[in-house]
Amino acid sequence: MQMKTLFISDTHLGSSHAAVPELIDFLTEIKENPPEKIYIVGDFIDGWKLKRNWYWTNDNTRVLRKLLGFIRHGTEIYYIAGNHDEFVRDFIDDFALFDLGSIHIGNEFIHETVKGDKILVLHGDCFDMVCKYANWASHLGDIGYSLLLNLNKFVHYIRRVFCLKRWSFSKAIKKNIKSAVSFISKFETSLVKYSKDKGCAGCVCGHIHTPELRFTEDGFMYANSGDWVESCTAIYEDIEGVFHLYHHPKD
C-alpha cells in the first residue's frame, strides 16, 4: 500500500469511544512508506467530550507523536477544523494562524492530485443545518450518540461470546431510518454542489461518520473518510493518482 496522500477524519481523541489502538496500528504500518501529505479532515480532538469529562490517555499522546514523526520524514500535515475541535477556528480567525512549518491549519484546502485534478477537502459540518443553526441540538445528539456507543459495547461483548459478527446501532439507524438517510443524502448533495462551484473535480469530507467513495454520472468524486470510532476508515490517493477507501480491521 503506497500512499501519496492520506485523508483521515473524526478520530475524536479525548473520547472513550475512539478506536485509538487501531489508529496507532494503522499509523505504525504506513510509517515505513510515509505519504507526502496527510489531511486531518476535522474532529481530530473531541473538545466537546473533553469539556464534559476530561479523558486523555497515553495512547492519545502516542497518536500525536506518531503524526509529528511523519514530519521528520518530510510529510506535510494539513489540519482542518471540525465542529468538535472548533476551538482551532479561533486560531484561524483571531490570530490568523495558518502555517506552523510543515503543519497547515485551515477550514478547507484544495488538493491537487497526481493527475492534476483539484479536490476540495473540508470537514463538512457547515452543511449540517443542525450544527449551523441549532448547535444545542447538535450537542444533545452527540450525547445520544454516546449512549448508543455505550450500548454497542455491551452488544459487541454478547455477540463475541456467541462468535457473531459486529453489529452497530448507530449504523443501523443511518441505513434504515428515513430521516437519517434523507439527512445524509442532502449533506452529500450540498457538498458536491459547493465543490463544483469552486471548480473542483471531487471532494473529501468527514463529519457524518459514513465512509464512502463513489463517482457521480458526470465523473465527480465524492469521498467521505469515515471515522475512527466505529468504521476505522480512511481515504488515500496512491502514487498513480487513484483514490481508495481503506478499512482497518477492528477487534
PyRosetta script that sets phi, psi and omega in degrees:
from pyrosetta import init, pose_from_sequence

init()
pose = pose_from_sequence("MQMKTLFISDTHLGSSHAAVPELIDFLTEIKENPPEKIYIVGDFIDGWKLKRNWYWTNDNTRVLRKLLGFIRHGTEIYYIAGNHDEFVRDFIDDFALFDLGSIHIGNEFIHETVKGDKILVLHGDCFDMVCKYANWASHLGDIGYSLLLNLNKFVHYIRRVFCLKRWSFSKAIKKNIKSAVSFISKFETSLVKYSKDKGCAGCVCGHIHTPELRFTEDGFMYANSGDWVESCTAIYEDIEGVFHLYHHPKD")
pose.set_psi(1, 98.6)
pose.set_omega(1, 179.9)
pose.set_phi(2, -101.2)
pose.set_psi(2, 112.7)
pose.set_omega(2, -176.5)
pose.set_phi(3, -99.0)
pose.set_psi(3, 132.5)
pose.set_omega(3, 169.9)
pose.set_phi(4, -88.7)
pose.set_psi(4, -44.6)
pose.set_omega(4, -178.9)
pose.set_phi(5, -140.5)
pose.set_psi(5, 138.0)
pose.set_omega(5, 179.8)
pose.set_phi(6, -117.6)
pose.set_psi(6, 137.8)
pose.set_omega(6, 176.5)
pose.set_phi(7, -123.5)
pose.set_psi(7, 118.1)
pose.set_omega(7, 176.2)
pose.set_phi(8, -129.1)
pose.set_psi(8, 149.3)
pose.set_omega(8, -179.7)
pose.set_phi(9, -148.9)
pose.set_psi(9, 165.9)
pose.set_omega(9, 171.1)
pose.set_phi(10, 53.3)
pose.set_psi(10, 49.7)
pose.set_omega(10, 175.3)
pose.set_phi(11, -78.7)
pose.set_psi(11, -26.0)
pose.set_omega(11, 174.5)
pose.set_phi(12, 52.7)
pose.set_psi(12, 47.5)
pose.set_omega(12, 174.7)
pose.set_phi(13, -62.1)
pose.set_psi(13, 133.5)
pose.set_omega(13, -174.6)
pose.set_phi(14, 106.8)
pose.set_psi(14, -8.2)
pose.set_omega(14, 174.2)
pose.set_phi(15, -102.2)
pose.set_psi(15, 139.5)
pose.set_omega(15, 179.4)
pose.set_phi(16, -68.9)
pose.set_psi(16, -13.6)
pose.set_omega(16, -179.3)
pose.set_phi(17, -91.1)
pose.set_psi(17, -7.3)
pose.set_omega(17, -178.1)
pose.set_phi(18, -64.7)
pose.set_psi(18, 138.1)
pose.set_omega(18, -179.9)
pose.set_phi(19, -85.7)
pose.set_psi(19, 66.0)
pose.set_omega(19, -174.1)
pose.set_phi(20, -67.3)
pose.set_psi(20, -44.5)
pose.set_omega(20, 178.8)
pose.set_phi(21, -57.6)
pose.set_psi(21, -41.0)
pose.set_omega(21, 179.1)
pose.set_phi(22, -66.2)
pose.set_psi(22, -38.6)
pose.set_omega(22, 178.8)
pose.set_phi(23, -64.9)
pose.set_psi(23, -40.9)
pose.set_omega(23, 177.5)
pose.set_phi(24, -62.7)
pose.set_psi(24, -43.7)
pose.set_omega(24, 178.3)
pose.set_phi(25, -58.7)
pose.set_psi(25, -44.9)
pose.set_omega(25, -178.7)
pose.set_phi(26, -63.6)
pose.set_psi(26, -47.5)
pose.set_omega(26, -179.9)
pose.set_phi(27, -64.1)
pose.set_psi(27, -33.7)
pose.set_omega(27, 177.4)
pose.set_phi(28, -67.5)
pose.set_psi(28, -40.1)
pose.set_omega(28, -179.4)
pose.set_phi(29, -62.7)
pose.set_psi(29, -41.2)
pose.set_omega(29, -174.2)
pose.set_phi(30, -87.5)
pose.set_psi(30, -4.5)
pose.set_omega(30, -177.2)
pose.set_phi(31, -67.1)
pose.set_psi(31, -25.5)
pose.set_omega(31, 179.7)
pose.set_phi(32, -66.4)
pose.set_psi(32, -34.0)
pose.set_omega(32, 175.6)
pose.set_phi(33, -127.1)
pose.set_psi(33, 75.5)
pose.set_omega(33, -173.0)
pose.set_phi(34, -65.4)
pose.set_psi(34, 141.8)
pose.set_omega(34, 177.3)
pose.set_phi(35, -69.9)
pose.set_psi(35, 157.7)
pose.set_omega(35, 177.5)
pose.set_phi(36, -71.0)
pose.set_psi(36, -33.7)
pose.set_omega(36, -179.2)
pose.set_phi(37, -136.1)
pose.set_psi(37, 141.8)
pose.set_omega(37, 171.9)
pose.set_phi(38, -124.1)
pose.set_psi(38, 122.5)
pose.set_omega(38, 175.1)
pose.set_phi(39, -101.7)
pose.set_psi(39, 119.6)
pose.set_omega(39, 173.2)
pose.set_phi(40, -95.0)
pose.set_psi(40, 106.0)
pose.set_omega(40, -164.8)
pose.set_phi(41, -93.8)
pose.set_psi(41, 51.8)
pose.set_omega(41, 173.0)
pose.set_phi(42, 88.7)
pose.set_psi(42, 157.0)
pose.set_omega(42, 179.0)
pose.set_phi(43, 53.8)
pose.set_psi(43, 41.2)
pose.set_omega(43, 176.2)
pose.set_phi(44, -69.5)
pose.set_psi(44, -47.5)
pose.set_omega(44, 175.5)
pose.set_phi(45, -110.8)
pose.set_psi(45, 134.3)
pose.set_omega(45, -178.3)
pose.set_phi(46, -90.3)
pose.set_psi(46, 86.6)
pose.set_omega(46, -179.9)
pose.set_phi(47, -64.8)
pose.set_psi(47, -30.4)
pose.set_omega(47, 179.1)
pose.set_phi(48, -62.8)
pose.set_psi(48, -47.0)
pose.set_omega(48, -179.3)
pose.set_phi(49, -66.2)
pose.set_psi(49, -41.4)
pose.set_omega(49, -177.4)
pose.set_phi(50, -64.8)
pose.set_psi(50, -32.4)
pose.set_omega(50, 177.1)
pose.set_phi(51, -69.4)
pose.set_psi(51, -38.4)
pose.set_omega(51, -178.5)
pose.set_phi(52, -76.3)
pose.set_psi(52, -40.9)
pose.set_omega(52, -176.2)
pose.set_phi(53, -157.2)
pose.set_psi(53, 106.9)
pose.set_omega(53, -175.3)
pose.set_phi(54, -61.4)
pose.set_psi(54, 124.9)
pose.set_omega(54, -179.8)
pose.set_phi(55, -145.4)
pose.set_psi(55, 106.4)
pose.set_omega(55, 180.0)
pose.set_phi(56, -142.8)
pose.set_psi(56, 125.3)
pose.set_omega(56, -175.9)
pose.set_phi(57, -111.5)
pose.set_psi(57, 169.3)
pose.set_omega(57, 176.0)
pose.set_phi(58, -62.8)
pose.set_psi(58, -32.3)
pose.set_omega(58, 178.0)
pose.set_phi(59, -65.6)
pose.set_psi(59, -35.6)
pose.set_omega(59, 175.7)
pose.set_phi(60, -60.7)
pose.set_psi(60, -41.4)
pose.set_omega(60, 177.9)
pose.set_phi(61, -66.3)
pose.set_psi(61, -35.0)
pose.set_omega(61, 178.4)
pose.set_phi(62, -62.7)
pose.set_psi(62, -37.1)
pose.set_omega(62, 177.3)
pose.set_phi(63, -60.2)
pose.set_psi(63, -46.4)
pose.set_omega(63, 179.1)
pose.set_phi(64, -59.8)
pose.set_psi(64, -44.3)
pose.set_omega(64, -178.4)
pose.set_phi(65, -64.9)
pose.set_psi(65, -39.0)
pose.set_omega(65, -179.9)
pose.set_phi(66, -65.8)
pose.set_psi(66, -40.5)
pose.set_omega(66, 178.1)
pose.set_phi(67, -64.8)
pose.set_psi(67, -42.3)
pose.set_omega(67, 177.5)
pose.set_phi(68, -65.3)
pose.set_psi(68, -29.3)
pose.set_omega(68, 177.5)
pose.set_phi(69, -64.6)
pose.set_psi(69, -30.5)
pose.set_omega(69, 177.2)
pose.set_phi(70, -63.3)
pose.set_psi(70, -33.4)
pose.set_omega(70, -179.2)
pose.set_phi(71, -61.4)
pose.set_psi(71, -37.4)
pose.set_omega(71, 179.6)
pose.set_phi(72, -65.4)
pose.set_psi(72, -18.9)
pose.set_omega(72, 177.2)
pose.set_phi(73, -97.4)
pose.set_psi(73, 9.6)
pose.set_omega(73, 174.9)
pose.set_phi(74, 95.1)
pose.set_psi(74, 6.3)
pose.set_omega(74, -179.8)
pose.set_phi(75, -76.5)
pose.set_psi(75, 136.5)
pose.set_omega(75, 173.5)
pose.set_phi(76, -94.0)
pose.set_psi(76, 133.0)
pose.set_omega(76, -179.7)
pose.set_phi(77, -111.7)
pose.set_psi(77, 129.2)
pose.set_omega(77, 179.1)
pose.set_phi(78, -113.8)
pose.set_psi(78, 113.3)
pose.set_omega(78, -176.2)
pose.set_phi(79, -101.3)
pose.set_psi(79, 118.0)
pose.set_omega(79, 179.1)
pose.set_phi(80, -106.8)
pose.set_psi(80, 129.6)
pose.set_omega(80, -178.5)
pose.set_phi(81, -73.4)
pose.set_psi(81, 141.7)
pose.set_omega(81, 174.8)
pose.set_phi(82, -116.8)
pose.set_psi(82, -172.8)
pose.set_omega(82, -179.6)
pose.set_phi(83, -76.4)
pose.set_psi(83, -29.8)
pose.set_omega(83, 179.3)
pose.set_phi(84, -80.3)
pose.set_psi(84, -22.1)
pose.set_omega(84, 173.5)
pose.set_phi(85, -118.1)
pose.set_psi(85, 44.5)
pose.set_omega(85, -177.9)
pose.set_phi(86, -65.9)
pose.set_psi(86, -14.9)
pose.set_omega(86, 176.7)
pose.set_phi(87, -60.5)
pose.set_psi(87, -24.6)
pose.set_omega(87, 177.8)
pose.set_phi(88, -64.1)
pose.set_psi(88, -30.1)
pose.set_omega(88, -179.9)
pose.set_phi(89, -65.6)
pose.set_psi(89, -24.2)
pose.set_omega(89, 176.1)
pose.set_phi(90, -64.1)
pose.set_psi(90, -37.1)
pose.set_omega(90, 178.2)
pose.set_phi(91, -67.0)
pose.set_psi(91, -35.1)
pose.set_omega(91, -179.4)
pose.set_phi(92, -71.9)
pose.set_psi(92, -46.1)
pose.set_omega(92, -174.0)
pose.set_phi(93, -80.1)
pose.set_psi(93, -44.8)
pose.set_omega(93, -173.0)
pose.set_phi(94, -85.9)
pose.set_psi(94, -34.1)
pose.set_omega(94, -174.9)
pose.set_phi(95, -111.9)
pose.set_psi(95, -0.1)
pose.set_omega(95, -178.5)
pose.set_phi(96, 49.3)
pose.set_psi(96, 42.0)
pose.set_omega(96, -177.8)
pose.set_phi(97, -93.5)
pose.set_psi(97, 112.6)
pose.set_omega(97, -176.1)
pose.set_phi(98, -118.9)
pose.set_psi(98, -31.9)
pose.set_omega(98, -174.9)
pose.set_phi(99, -132.4)
pose.set_psi(99, 132.4)
pose.set_omega(99, 173.3)
pose.set_phi(100, -125.8)
pose.set_psi(100, 71.4)
pose.set_omega(100, -176.5)
pose.set_phi(101, 70.4)
pose.set_psi(101, -110.9)
pose.set_omega(101, -179.3)
pose.set_phi(102, -91.6)
pose.set_psi(102, 4.0)
pose.set_omega(102, 177.2)
pose.set_phi(103, -109.2)
pose.set_psi(103, 124.2)
pose.set_omega(103, -178.3)
pose.set_phi(104, -116.5)
pose.set_psi(104, 134.6)
pose.set_omega(104, -174.8)
pose.set_phi(105, -117.7)
pose.set_psi(105, 135.8)
pose.set_omega(105, 178.6)
pose.set_phi(106, -170.0)
pose.set_psi(106, 172.1)
pose.set_omega(106, 175.8)
pose.set_phi(107, -84.8)
pose.set_psi(107, -25.2)
pose.set_omega(107, 176.1)
pose.set_phi(108, -161.6)
pose.set_psi(108, 156.1)
pose.set_omega(108, 177.8)
pose.set_phi(109, -136.7)
pose.set_psi(109, 155.3)
pose.set_omega(109, 171.3)
pose.set_phi(110, -107.8)
pose.set_psi(110, 118.2)
pose.set_omega(110, -178.9)
pose.set_phi(111, -98.1)
pose.set_psi(111, 132.7)
pose.set_omega(111, 175.7)
pose.set_phi(112, -97.1)
pose.set_psi(112, 122.5)
pose.set_omega(112, -176.5)
pose.set_phi(113, -77.0)
pose.set_psi(113, 172.4)
pose.set_omega(113, 176.7)
pose.set_phi(114, -58.6)
pose.set_psi(114, -34.5)
pose.set_omega(114, -178.8)
pose.set_phi(115, -83.3)
pose.set_psi(115, -0.8)
pose.set_omega(115, 177.5)
pose.set_phi(116, 90.8)
pose.set_psi(116, 5.8)
pose.set_omega(116, 178.1)
pose.set_phi(117, -81.2)
pose.set_psi(117, 152.4)
pose.set_omega(117, 176.8)
pose.set_phi(118, -97.6)
pose.set_psi(118, 128.8)
pose.set_omega(118, -179.0)
pose.set_phi(119, -121.7)
pose.set_psi(119, 124.9)
pose.set_omega(119, 177.7)
pose.set_phi(120, -82.3)
pose.set_psi(120, 131.1)
pose.set_omega(120, -179.3)
pose.set_phi(121, -120.5)
pose.set_psi(121, 119.2)
pose.set_omega(121, 179.6)
pose.set_phi(122, -156.3)
pose.set_psi(122, 161.2)
pose.set_omega(122, -177.1)
pose.set_phi(123, -69.3)
pose.set_psi(123, -50.7)
pose.set_omega(123, 175.6)
pose.set_phi(124, 110.9)
pose.set_psi(124, -3.9)
pose.set_omega(124, -177.9)
pose.set_phi(125, -65.1)
pose.set_psi(125, -20.0)
pose.set_omega(125, 178.0)
pose.set_phi(126, -67.8)
pose.set_psi(126, -13.6)
pose.set_omega(126, 177.0)
pose.set_phi(127, -101.9)
pose.set_psi(127, 7.5)
pose.set_omega(127, 175.1)
pose.set_phi(128, -99.1)
pose.set_psi(128, 106.0)
pose.set_omega(128, -174.1)
pose.set_phi(129, -63.5)
pose.set_psi(129, -28.0)
pose.set_omega(129, 177.9)
pose.set_phi(130, -67.3)
pose.set_psi(130, -46.0)
pose.set_omega(130, 178.2)
pose.set_phi(131, -63.3)
pose.set_psi(131, -36.5)
pose.set_omega(131, -172.9)
pose.set_phi(132, -77.0)
pose.set_psi(132, -40.2)
pose.set_omega(132, -171.8)
pose.set_phi(133, -117.3)
pose.set_psi(133, -11.9)
pose.set_omega(133, 179.4)
pose.set_phi(134, -142.8)
pose.set_psi(134, 69.8)
pose.set_omega(134, -174.6)
pose.set_phi(135, -60.9)
pose.set_psi(135, -32.0)
pose.set_omega(135, 178.9)
pose.set_phi(136, -61.4)
pose.set_psi(136, -38.8)
pose.set_omega(136, 179.2)
pose.set_phi(137, -67.8)
pose.set_psi(137, -33.5)
pose.set_omega(137, 177.8)
pose.set_phi(138, -65.2)
pose.set_psi(138, -41.3)
pose.set_omega(138, 176.8)
pose.set_phi(139, -64.7)
pose.set_psi(139, -39.9)
pose.set_omega(139, 178.3)
pose.set_phi(140, -64.3)
pose.set_psi(140, -40.6)
pose.set_omega(140, 176.8)
pose.set_phi(141, -63.2)
pose.set_psi(141, -35.1)
pose.set_omega(141, 178.4)
pose.set_phi(142, -64.8)
pose.set_psi(142, -37.8)
pose.set_omega(142, 177.4)
pose.set_phi(143, -65.1)
pose.set_psi(143, -42.3)
pose.set_omega(143, 177.8)
pose.set_phi(144, -62.8)
pose.set_psi(144, -40.0)
pose.set_omega(144, 178.2)
pose.set_phi(145, -62.9)
pose.set_psi(145, -39.2)
pose.set_omega(145, 178.2)
pose.set_phi(146, -63.6)
pose.set_psi(146, -38.5)
pose.set_omega(146, 177.5)
pose.set_phi(147, -63.5)
pose.set_psi(147, -40.6)
pose.set_omega(147, 176.8)
pose.set_phi(148, -62.3)
pose.set_psi(148, -41.0)
pose.set_omega(148, -179.7)
pose.set_phi(149, -66.7)
pose.set_psi(149, -36.2)
pose.set_omega(149, 175.8)
pose.set_phi(150, -64.1)
pose.set_psi(150, -40.4)
pose.set_omega(150, 177.2)
pose.set_phi(151, -66.5)
pose.set_psi(151, -35.8)
pose.set_omega(151, 177.8)
pose.set_phi(152, -58.4)
pose.set_psi(152, -39.7)
pose.set_omega(152, -178.7)
pose.set_phi(153, -58.2)
pose.set_psi(153, -41.9)
pose.set_omega(153, 179.0)
pose.set_phi(154, -66.9)
pose.set_psi(154, -43.9)
pose.set_omega(154, -179.8)
pose.set_phi(155, -63.6)
pose.set_psi(155, -42.5)
pose.set_omega(155, 178.7)
pose.set_phi(156, -59.0)
pose.set_psi(156, -41.1)
pose.set_omega(156, -179.5)
pose.set_phi(157, -62.8)
pose.set_psi(157, -47.1)
pose.set_omega(157, -179.8)
pose.set_phi(158, -62.3)
pose.set_psi(158, -42.6)
pose.set_omega(158, -177.5)
pose.set_phi(159, -69.1)
pose.set_psi(159, -32.7)
pose.set_omega(159, 176.7)
pose.set_phi(160, -66.4)
pose.set_psi(160, -37.6)
pose.set_omega(160, 178.9)
pose.set_phi(161, -58.3)
pose.set_psi(161, -38.6)
pose.set_omega(161, -178.8)
pose.set_phi(162, -96.9)
pose.set_psi(162, 15.1)
pose.set_omega(162, 175.8)
pose.set_phi(163, 57.0)
pose.set_psi(163, 40.2)
pose.set_omega(163, 178.3)
pose.set_phi(164, -102.2)
pose.set_psi(164, 158.2)
pose.set_omega(164, 179.5)
pose.set_phi(165, -70.8)
pose.set_psi(165, 160.8)
pose.set_omega(165, 177.5)
pose.set_phi(166, -63.7)
pose.set_psi(166, 148.1)
pose.set_omega(166, 176.8)
pose.set_phi(167, -143.3)
pose.set_psi(167, 137.7)
pose.set_omega(167, -173.1)
pose.set_phi(168, -120.9)
pose.set_psi(168, 129.3)
pose.set_omega(168, 175.4)
pose.set_phi(169, -62.9)
pose.set_psi(169, -47.1)
pose.set_omega(169, -175.1)
pose.set_phi(170, -64.0)
pose.set_psi(170, -39.5)
pose.set_omega(170, 178.0)
pose.set_phi(171, -67.6)
pose.set_psi(171, -37.0)
pose.set_omega(171, 178.4)
pose.set_phi(172, -64.3)
pose.set_psi(172, -39.2)
pose.set_omega(172, 178.3)
pose.set_phi(173, -63.6)
pose.set_psi(173, -45.8)
pose.set_omega(173, -179.0)
pose.set_phi(174, -61.1)
pose.set_psi(174, -33.9)
pose.set_omega(174, -175.3)
pose.set_phi(175, -87.6)
pose.set_psi(175, -25.5)
pose.set_omega(175, -168.7)
pose.set_phi(176, -116.9)
pose.set_psi(176, -18.0)
pose.set_omega(176, 178.5)
pose.set_phi(177, -91.5)
pose.set_psi(177, 126.8)
pose.set_omega(177, -171.0)
pose.set_phi(178, -57.8)
pose.set_psi(178, -43.3)
pose.set_omega(178, -177.7)
pose.set_phi(179, -64.9)
pose.set_psi(179, -35.6)
pose.set_omega(179, 178.9)
pose.set_phi(180, -69.3)
pose.set_psi(180, -42.2)
pose.set_omega(180, 177.7)
pose.set_phi(181, -62.5)
pose.set_psi(181, -41.3)
pose.set_omega(181, 179.4)
pose.set_phi(182, -64.8)
pose.set_psi(182, -41.0)
pose.set_omega(182, 179.0)
pose.set_phi(183, -60.9)
pose.set_psi(183, -46.3)
pose.set_omega(183, -179.6)
pose.set_phi(184, -62.8)
pose.set_psi(184, -41.3)
pose.set_omega(184, -179.9)
pose.set_phi(185, -63.0)
pose.set_psi(185, -44.0)
pose.set_omega(185, 179.2)
pose.set_phi(186, -66.3)
pose.set_psi(186, -39.0)
pose.set_omega(186, 177.9)
pose.set_phi(187, -59.2)
pose.set_psi(187, -48.7)
pose.set_omega(187, -178.5)
pose.set_phi(188, -65.2)
pose.set_psi(188, -42.9)
pose.set_omega(188, -178.9)
pose.set_phi(189, -62.5)
pose.set_psi(189, -43.8)
pose.set_omega(189, -179.8)
pose.set_phi(190, -65.2)
pose.set_psi(190, -40.5)
pose.set_omega(190, -178.0)
pose.set_phi(191, -69.1)
pose.set_psi(191, -38.5)
pose.set_omega(191, 178.1)
pose.set_phi(192, -63.6)
pose.set_psi(192, -44.4)
pose.set_omega(192, 179.9)
pose.set_phi(193, -62.7)
pose.set_psi(193, -44.4)
pose.set_omega(193, 179.8)
pose.set_phi(194, -60.2)
pose.set_psi(194, -42.2)
pose.set_omega(194, -179.0)
pose.set_phi(195, -67.5)
pose.set_psi(195, -41.0)
pose.set_omega(195, 178.4)
pose.set_phi(196, -64.4)
pose.set_psi(196, -37.9)
pose.set_omega(196, 178.5)
pose.set_phi(197, -63.0)
pose.set_psi(197, -24.3)
pose.set_omega(197, 177.5)
pose.set_phi(198, -89.9)
pose.set_psi(198, 5.7)
pose.set_omega(198, 177.5)
pose.set_phi(199, 77.5)
pose.set_psi(199, 24.5)
pose.set_omega(199, -177.8)
pose.set_phi(200, -97.5)
pose.set_psi(200, 151.6)
pose.set_omega(200, -179.5)
pose.set_phi(201, -94.3)
pose.set_psi(201, 0.2)
pose.set_omega(201, -179.5)
pose.set_phi(202, -174.6)
pose.set_psi(202, 174.7)
pose.set_omega(202, 177.1)
pose.set_phi(203, -147.7)
pose.set_psi(203, 152.5)
pose.set_omega(203, 172.7)
pose.set_phi(204, -127.6)
pose.set_psi(204, 128.3)
pose.set_omega(204, -177.9)
pose.set_phi(205, -138.0)
pose.set_psi(205, -174.0)
pose.set_omega(205, 177.4)
pose.set_phi(206, -142.1)
pose.set_psi(206, -130.8)
pose.set_omega(206, 169.3)
pose.set_phi(207, 76.7)
pose.set_psi(207, -52.6)
pose.set_omega(207, -171.2)
pose.set_phi(208, -91.4)
pose.set_psi(208, 3.3)
pose.set_omega(208, 176.2)
pose.set_phi(209, 56.0)
pose.set_psi(209, 37.3)
pose.set_omega(209, 179.4)
pose.set_phi(210, -128.7)
pose.set_psi(210, 93.6)
pose.set_omega(210, -177.3)
pose.set_phi(211, -62.4)
pose.set_psi(211, 137.7)
pose.set_omega(211, -176.1)
pose.set_phi(212, -160.0)
pose.set_psi(212, 143.6)
pose.set_omega(212, 171.2)
pose.set_phi(213, -146.9)
pose.set_psi(213, 110.1)
pose.set_omega(213, -178.2)
pose.set_phi(214, -151.2)
pose.set_psi(214, 165.0)
pose.set_omega(214, -179.7)
pose.set_phi(215, -121.5)
pose.set_psi(215, 136.5)
pose.set_omega(215, 177.5)
pose.set_phi(216, -77.8)
pose.set_psi(216, 174.7)
pose.set_omega(216, -177.0)
pose.set_phi(217, -61.2)
pose.set_psi(217, -30.2)
pose.set_omega(217, 179.9)
pose.set_phi(218, -89.7)
pose.set_psi(218, 9.3)
pose.set_omega(218, 175.4)
pose.set_phi(219, 90.7)
pose.set_psi(219, 2.3)
pose.set_omega(219, 178.8)
pose.set_phi(220, -71.4)
pose.set_psi(220, 135.4)
pose.set_omega(220, -178.9)
pose.set_phi(221, -97.2)
pose.set_psi(221, 122.0)
pose.set_omega(221, 172.3)
pose.set_phi(222, -108.1)
pose.set_psi(222, 124.7)
pose.set_omega(222, -179.7)
pose.set_phi(223, -133.8)
pose.set_psi(223, 132.4)
pose.set_omega(223, 173.4)
pose.set_phi(224, -121.7)
pose.set_psi(224, 123.4)
pose.set_omega(224, -173.9)
pose.set_phi(225, -76.2)
pose.set_psi(225, -2.2)
pose.set_omega(225, 174.8)
pose.set_phi(226, 77.7)
pose.set_psi(226, -134.4)
pose.set_omega(226, -176.1)
pose.set_phi(227, -158.5)
pose.set_psi(227, 170.4)
pose.set_omega(227, 173.7)
pose.set_phi(228, -120.4)
pose.set_psi(228, 46.2)
pose.set_omega(228, 172.1)
pose.set_phi(229, -115.9)
pose.set_psi(229, -53.4)
pose.set_omega(229, 178.2)
pose.set_phi(230, -117.4)
pose.set_psi(230, -46.4)
pose.set_omega(230, -170.7)
pose.set_phi(231, -77.3)
pose.set_psi(231, -37.6)
pose.set_omega(231, -175.0)
pose.set_phi(232, 54.8)
pose.set_psi(232, 62.5)
pose.set_omega(232, -175.5)
pose.set_phi(233, -129.2)
pose.set_psi(233, 163.8)
pose.set_omega(233, 177.0)
pose.set_phi(234, -154.6)
pose.set_psi(234, 160.2)
pose.set_omega(234, 171.5)
pose.set_phi(235, -108.2)
pose.set_psi(235, 137.7)
pose.set_omega(235, 174.0)
pose.set_phi(236, -141.1)
pose.set_psi(236, 151.5)
pose.set_omega(236, 175.9)
pose.set_phi(237, -105.2)
pose.set_psi(237, 127.4)
pose.set_omega(237, -179.6)
pose.set_phi(238, -84.7)
pose.set_psi(238, -179.0)
pose.set_omega(238, -173.7)
pose.set_phi(239, -69.2)
pose.set_psi(239, -13.4)
pose.set_omega(239, 177.4)
pose.set_phi(240, -98.1)
pose.set_psi(240, 1.7)
pose.set_omega(240, 177.8)
pose.set_phi(241, 87.5)
pose.set_psi(241, 13.1)
pose.set_omega(241, 178.2)
pose.set_phi(242, -92.4)
pose.set_psi(242, 135.2)
pose.set_omega(242, -179.1)
pose.set_phi(243, -93.9)
pose.set_psi(243, 144.2)
pose.set_omega(243, -178.0)
pose.set_phi(244, -134.7)
pose.set_psi(244, 150.5)
pose.set_omega(244, 171.4)
pose.set_phi(245, -102.1)
pose.set_psi(245, 118.7)
pose.set_omega(245, -176.3)
pose.set_phi(246, -101.5)
pose.set_psi(246, 133.8)
pose.set_omega(246, 175.1)
pose.set_phi(247, -114.8)
pose.set_psi(247, 121.2)
pose.set_omega(247, 178.0)
pose.set_phi(248, -92.2)
pose.set_psi(248, 135.9)
pose.set_omega(248, -179.2)
pose.set_phi(249, -64.9)
pose.set_psi(249, 139.9)
pose.set_omega(249, 178.9)
pose.set_phi(250, -121.4)
pose.set_psi(250, 141.4)
pose.set_omega(250, -176.4)
pose.set_phi(251, 60.8)
pose.dump_pdb("model.pdb")
